Amino acid sequence: MSGLQSAANIPELRKRIFFTLAMLAVYRIGVQIPTPGINGEALGAFFAKNAGTLFGMFNMFSGGALENFSIFALGIMPYISASIIIQLLTVVIPQLETLKKEGEAGRRKITQYTRYGTVALSIIQGTFIASGLQSMTGPGGEAIVINPGTPFILMTMLTLTAGTAFIMWLGEQMTERGIGNGISLIIFAGIVARGPAALVNSIQLIKAGEITLFFIPLIVAFMVAVVGVIVFFETSQRRIPIQYAKRVVGRKVYGGQSSHLPLKINIAGVIPPIFASSLMMFPATIGGFVQVEWVQKVSSAMAPGTIYYYILYVAMIVFFCFFYTAVTFKPDDVAENLKKNGGFVPGIRPGKRTAEFIDKVLTRLTVVGATYLSIVCVLPTILIAKFNLPFYFGGTALLIIVGVAIDTISQVESHMVMRNYEGFMKQGKIRGRN
């Protein structure tokens, strides 16, 4: 509480926090504004029936906006997809890689390309969703679209695209004028907003006798333990010592100091679980629309709770961990920059040998990070499938919540330390921010 009081005493930090909360309130209001021409009851019944498919996952990340089919139904996912595509293209297209190395001007250009990509993906997704809704019906056979046709498709496409563009603008404003990463906070708010409904549902299950009171402390203890594990791994680092050689320029001596190169255990972040979850939900989604025997068999075999699901899910998480780490972190570039600045790893030759050493350390860290992500993401699924326990904040959602919370607290503490205030914890600080 003393840390919160100190934060409130800083005018600039107080304005940033209030601005962030105001923008999140605007976002949550927009989630409740429905898109015209939709039968809300039929759509809600459809999502209740398909909660375990790809629709359920997108609905979670949109904070329930897809279930309500609000003006923010697409959420921020098109922006995330565009950002990932641009990052992958920087490896393939030399011009983008050159822009990435040009500093602030290059970053602005890449951000502009990401915005264009977001609008393009929103138009494509909005058109397909509007077309698909016209052929969908609720569990009772009632039509979801009240007046289907081309006008409905155009209106829905424009509405969803404008909604995503507005969310993207909100996120950028929060990043620039608020506290924390705006896009991450929007996803965070969407997931946390479903907490009260999950709590009410748990109480109803207890009253109905489907969950005994004996399991409640176990569920709470398990969630606390998982959060602790996530915090530990997300803040852990492997610090490679760096020594800078002395240089004499005129009458002054530069360099000679020691430093370190911090490497996170989980460099890929939450991208591998998101990609893996999306791909693993495709069979269940397709099985709900295609009533063919072999499709239904594949969909049943890949359903959560089967051994094939767990094996393939873990394999995809491991693959995307290595793939995304290889795309975003270049040991050769790091070794080259160290060599240019007169830095070296003690006992390792500069240049190629340093790159090989960093790559070896990075590979070992990625193995540990992939194992940690696999355990965190698979355990909640096992609890739900085998023991019928409600674990509403699954592995991916919990990773996002904890990661965004750590990053936001880190930025708040940075503002406080700059003004000689203590952080939130008097006896220490969040690790990894020296």
C-alpha positions, 0 to 999 in steps of 0.5 A: 500500500505504501508503494501505491501511495508513493506512485500516487504522489508522482503527478506524471505517473498518476496521469499515466495510470489514469489515462491507461485506466480510461482507455481500458474503460473505453475498450470495455465499453466498445466490447458491449456495443453489438454489430447491427444485423445479428441475432445475439441470442442465437450467436451466444448459444452457438459460442456456448456449444463451440467453446472448445474450438478455435472460436472459443480461443479467439473469444477469450483473447477478445474479452467476449467481444466475438461472442457478443459480436460487438464492433471489437469482435476481431479484437487485437488479433489482426494486429498481432498477426501482422506484427508476427508476419512483419517480423518473419518477413524481415528475415526473408526481405533484405530491405525490411532487415535494413529498415530494422537496423536504421533506428527510430526512422526504420522502426516508424516505417515498420510500424506503418507497414504493420498498420497497413497489414492490420487493416488488410487482415481485418478486411479479409477476416471481416469479410470471411466472418460475415460470409460465414455467419450467413450460413450459420444457425444456432443450436435450435436452427434459428438464423444468426444473421437477420437480413443476409446479403451483400449489404450485410457483408460490406457493413460488417466488414467495415464495422469490424475493420474500423473497430480493430483500427480503433483498438490498435490506436488505443493500444498505441496511445496507451503505450505512448501516454500511459503505462505499460504496453498498450496492446498487451494490456488490451489482451490482459483486460479482455482475459481478466474481464472474464474472471467474475463470470468464471467465479460465478460459474464455479459457485454454481457448480459447487451449489449443484454438487459437481465440485466438492469443497475439498477440491477448492483449496487444491485448485487455489493452491495449484493456481498460486503454484503455477503463477509462482513458476511463471514469475520465476521463469519469466524473470530468470536470466542467463547472464553471459559476462562481457569484458570491454577492452581499453581504448586510448583516444587522445588523452582519454582512456575508454572501456575496460569495464565489465558487463553482461549479456542477459538472455531470458529463459523464455525468449519466445514469450507467449507466441509458441503457445498461441500458435500451437493452440490455434493449430490444435483447435483447427480439427475441432473447428472443422469437425463441427462443420464437416460431417464426414466420417474420417473428419469426425474421427480425426477431430475426435482423436485430436480433441483435448484429453487424448494422448495424440493431442498432448503429444502434438501440442507439446511438439508444436510448442517446442517447434515454435519456441526454437523457430521464433527464437531463431527468427527474433534473436541473431547470435551472429549480429550480437557477436558482430556488435560486441566485436565492433564495440571492443567487447568480448566474452572472457575465454572466447575469441571474438567473432565466429567463436563468440556467435557459436558460444551464444548460440550454444547457450541460447539452444540450452535455454530454449530447451528449458523454456520450451519444457516450462511452456509445455508443462504450464500449458498442458497441466490445466488441460489435463485437469479439465479433461481428466478431473473435470476441474474448472481452470478457466485461466488456461496456460496461455491466458495465465502466461499473458496475465502474469507476463503483462503484470510483471512488465507493467509493474517494472515500468511503474517501478522505473518511474518511481526509482527515477524520482528516488521513491522505493518500489512496491517491495521494500525488501527487494525488487523484481529480478532481471532489471539491473 
